[in-house]
Amino acid sequence: MHLTLAIVGLGALTVAAGYGLLALMAVMVWRRPQTAPLPTARPPVTVLKPLCGAEPRLYENLRSFCQQVYPQFQLVFGVRDAADPAIAVVERLQNEFPSLPIDIEVNPEQFGNNRKVSNLINMLGRARHDVLVMADSDTFVGPDYLAAVTAPLLNGDVGMVTCVFWDAPTPRIWSRLGAMYINEWYMPSVLLAWLFGHTGYASGQTLCLRRETLTMIGGLRSIASHLAEDNRLCELVRERGLRIVLSQYLLRTARDEASRQLLVAHELRWMGTLKVLRPLSFRLLFLSFSAPLAIFGGALTVAQPAVAPLAWCLLATALMARLGLYLAHRVGDERRLADLWLLPARELLLCWIWGRSFFTSRLTWRGNEFDVGADGIMRELSPVAGPPEIFRV
């Protein structure tokens, strides 16, 4: 019995240390300096940005797209409701940048159960150019963003360009915990898959493609009821024999969970999406929870003198790699140790969210309840009362 526990413990420690080191290496490889110059050819671009409500930092985020160093581009914003407060933000930008083509589409027409995609479909009619960039409203970019994300499309075998991102939280604890989920677990997992050649990742934070490619795959209506519309778009593009490029451009997104309830709801929705996309591997997702897995393995081997030296070495390696992931995106931050005390809570919450997601089949999103099938299709149920974005069992 003791031997069995020791073997299981050493196995858990080995996986935890190995995964932690590989994830940290993937982050460092991706962050290495890029010296290749951007091409001089820069085709006209239309940026499509669906909006819904007065989100935190909305003005600053949208304004960053108006400040692009790019020869010719158009911004199209879309809302479903004429009373949406986001319209006032767009009008402010129109006054601030009078020479920049900024259009707004107010249209409630629905084409599927994914309201974001319906919003994008409504906006497409105003797009003047054949290179399209779809970007979420909570994204903040630098002035070189358009030049960077459109450059790969000059290669004919590239069908779509996407980006990784890091979350910038508010001072609230729940917001900081949420940012740690993205910055220290989800994004390193994405980059680890990328390091080993996976090319099936796409993020709605930025999806850049040619209009002809979008037409070739059946347009946005073909994904209008998919929960993970970005992933489905990626699949359709790859089925046409075109490559997906993960840009080296790093986006910044706003993070502002005001309560524990909202944080849990968001992370359950994201975990639910992963469960739909990868139902088999999702059961083994705990292998990427390096710190809890290492502590579990250490607990099984602590009383086994024969393996204790190796166990302690593996445990220290796993925990140091986890600390490295915590620090990797905080280089130069004077307050880089301010959230270190949140690490145990973050790791426990990650495990709990993953376990809870196995018992979740429906989601409530902005006052509407949906059932998500194994095919990833959202099917709207009856409206419900209560706070938005709450997962229900």
N, C-alpha and C positions, 0 to 999 in steps of 0.2 A: 504493500500500500504506500509506504514512504517513497519507494523507488518510483512508483507511478506518479505520485504528486511532484516529485523532483523533475521528472521528465516533462510533465505538463508545464510546470513552472518555468523550466529552462526554455521550452518552446515558446511560451508567451513572451518571455524576456527577449529572446532572439528576434522574434517578429517585431516587437515594440522598438527595439534598438535599431534594427535594420530599416524599418519603415521611417522612423524619425530621422535617421541620417540621410536616407534617400530623398525624403521630402525637403529637408534643409538644403541638400545639394541641388535639387531642382530649382529651388528659389534662387540660390546664388548663381547658378548657370544662367537662368533667365535674366537676372539683373546685371549680367556682365555688360560692360560698355559696348555699344554698337558704333562702328566707324564707317559703315557703308553710307555714302551720300544719297540723299533722296533724288529721284529723277526730276529732270526739269519739266517734263511734260505733265501738265496738270489739267485734266478735263473738267469742265463745269460740273458742279455737284449740287444736288438738292438734299437738304437735311430734313428728315421727317421726325417731329417730336410730339408724340401723344401726351396730352396733359389731362390731369384730373384733380382739381382742387388746389388750394394754396399750400403746397408742401413747404417744409423748412428749407431755407436757402434757395427757393425757386428762382428768385430774381438773379442771384449771383450765378447759379448754374446755367440758366438760359443766356445770360449776358456773356458768359465765357464762349459760347458758340458764335456770338456776334463779333467777336474779336479775333477771328481767324486770319492768319497771314496767308491768304489764298486768293488767286486772281479773280475767280468768279464762282459765287455760290449763292444759294437761295435757302431760306429757312421757312419751313411750313409747320405751323403749330395746329394741333387739332383738339377740340373739346366736343363733348356730346351735349352739353347743356349751355344755353345762352346766359344763364346766371352763374356760370362757373367763375369763381374769383381769379382763376389763372388768366382769364382774358385781360384783366386790368394790367397784369404783369407784362403780357405781350404788347399791349398798347403803349405801355411805358417804353419798351424797347423800340417800338416803331418810331416813337418821337425822338428817342435818343440816337438812333441810327437811321436817319431819313434816307440815306443813299443805299442802304442795304435792302434787297428784296425780302421782306418779311410778310408772309401771308398767314391768315388764320382761318381755319375751316371749322364752322360750328354746325355739327350734323349729328342727329341722334340715330341715324339709320343703323340697324344691326344686321350683320351678315352671319354671325355665329355666336357661340356662347362666350368666346374670349373677347371681351369688350375692348381691350387694347388693340387687337388685330382689326376689329371693325373700325376703330378710330383711324388706324393707318390706311385702311382701304378707302375711307372717305377722304383722306388727305391726298391720296395719290393723284387725284384729278387735278390738283394744283401744282404738281411737280413739273418744272420746266426742263429739267436736265435728265440725262440718261444714266448718270452715276448717282445712286441713291444711298444715303446713309440714314439708317434708323437708329435713334439713340433715345434712351430713357430720360425722363425729366429730372431725375435726381443725379445726373452725371455732370461733373465739372471737368473741363479740359483746358489745356494750354493753347496758345495761338498756333502751334505747329500740328495740332491734332488732325485736321483734314488732310494735310499734306502726307502725314504718316500713314493713315489708315486707307487712303485711296491708292497709294503707290503700288501695292502688290497687284491691283487689278489691271495694271498695264501689261501684265503677263497673261496671255490668253487662256492658259489652263487653270487660272485661279478663278473660282466662282464666287467666293465670299471671303471677307475679312472680318475678324472679330477681335475682341480685346479681353484681357484680364483686368481686374480692378481691385482697388482697396477702399475700405470703408473709413470715412472720417466721422467719428462719433461726436455727439454733444457731450457735455460734462455729466449727464445723467448716467447712473450705474448701469441701467438696463441697455442704454445705447452703447456703452463701452463694452458690455458683454456681447452684444450683437455684433459689434465690429470685430471682436476677437474670433467669433465663429467664422466670419468671412476671411479675415486676414491671416489667421493662424491655423485653420483647418481646411476650409473649403478651397481657397486659392492654392495653397501648397499641394493639395490633392490633385487639382487640375493640372498644375505644372509638373507634378510627378508623372502623370499619365502622358503629358506632352513630351517629357524627357525620353520616355520609352516609345515614342512614335505614334501615340494616339492622335488622330486628326478629326475626331468627331465632336469636339467641344465647340459650343457657340453660346454667346451671352447677349441677351437683349440690350445690354448696356451699349453695345455697338454692333450693328450688322450692316456691312457695306457690300453692295453688289451692283451689277449692271442691270438696267431695266430689262434687257433682253434675257438675262438669266432668270429673272423673276417671271417673265412671261413663259419661258421654256418649262418651268416647273408647275405651271398652272396658276400663278399669281398668289396673292395673299389669301384669297378665298379658300384655297386648298388647306390652309392651316387655321381657319377662323374659329374652330372649336377645340383646338388643342391646348391643354394646360401649359405644356412646355413648347410654345410656338417657335422659340429660337432653335431648340433641338430638332424639331420636325423640319424646319427650313433647312437646317444643316444636312439632314438626311436626304432631302429631296435634291439638293445641289450636288451632293456626292454621288447620288444615283445617276446623275448625268455625266459622270466621269470628270467632274471639276474638283479642284482642290480647295480646302478650307485653310486659310492662313491665320495663324495666331500672331497678331501684330505685337511688336515689342513695346508699343505705346501703352503706358500704364494710366488707366482712368482713375479718377477719384469720385466716389459716390457719397451722398449724404446719408448719415445714419442717425435716426432720432426716435428710437422707441421710448415712449413716455412712461411705460408701465411694464410690469412683468407679464401681464396678460397679452399685450401686443407683441412682446418679444417672443413668447412661447408660440403665439399664433403664427408669426412670420416663419419661425424655424420649423414648425410642424408642416407648414405649406412647402417649404423648400425640401424637407426630408420626404414628404409625400411625393414630390416631383421626382426625386431620385429613386424612390421605390417604384414608381410607374416606369421610369426610363430603364432601370436596370434591376428587374425584380429578383433575378437569381443572385447576382453579386451583392445586392443590398443586404442580404442575410449575413454576409461576411464583412460588412462595413465596420464592425467593431475592431477589426484588425488594424484599422487606421487610427484608432483612439490610443495613441502610443503611451501616454502617461498612465491612464487607468489600467491599460493592459500590462504595463511594466510593473505597476504596484501590485496587481493581481499575481503576476508571476513571482515577484519578490516574496509575497506572503506565503506562497506554496513552497518556496525553497529556503526560507530563512532558518528553518530548523534542521536543515540537511547539511552537516559539516562538510561532506565530501564535495558538494557543488557550491558551497557558499562563496568562495573567492570569485568563481566565474559569474555567479548570480549577481554579486555586488557590482562587478565590472559592467555587466550588461544593464543593470538597473541605473547605474550612474550615467552610462552612455545614452540611454533612452531619455532620461530626465534632462541631461545637458542638451540633447538635440531638441527637446521640446522648448527649453529656454531659448535656444537659438532661433526657433520659429517665432517666439514671442518678440525677440529683439530685431529680427531681420528687417522688418518694415518700420522700425523706430530709430534707425541710424540717424544721428544728428538731433534727435528730439531730446530737449532738456528734461522732459518729464517721462523719459522712457521706462523708468521703474515704477511709475505711479500706479499702474494696473497690475503689478506683479502679484499682489495679494488676492486678485480676482481669479487667478489661475485655477485653484481647486474648485471653485464654484463653476467656472467655465467648463471644466472637464466633466464634472458630475452632471451638469445640465445637458451637455452633448450626449452622454450615455442615456439620460432619461428621455430626451427628445427622440432619439433613435428607437428606443424600446416602445415609447408611446405611439410612434407612427405605425407600428404593426396593427394597432387596434383602431386606426382612423381610416374611414372610407369616404367621408364627406368633408367639404370645406364651405365656409361662409365667407364671401368676399364682397365687401361694400354693400351689405344688406341683402345679398342674393346667395342662395344655397345651391351648391353643385355636388353632384356625384361624379367622381372621376374613375372611369373604367380602366381595365388593364391595357386598353389601346391608347390611353392618354387623352381620350376625348372627354370634354366637360359636358355634363348634361344637367341643365338647370332644373332645380326643384322649386318648391314654393318659396316665396320670400319669407324671411324671418326677421324678427326684431333683435336689436342688440348691437353691440359694438362691431365694427367691420373687421374682416380678416381674422375671424375666430374659427379654428378647426373644431369640428364636433365629431364625437364617436358615433 
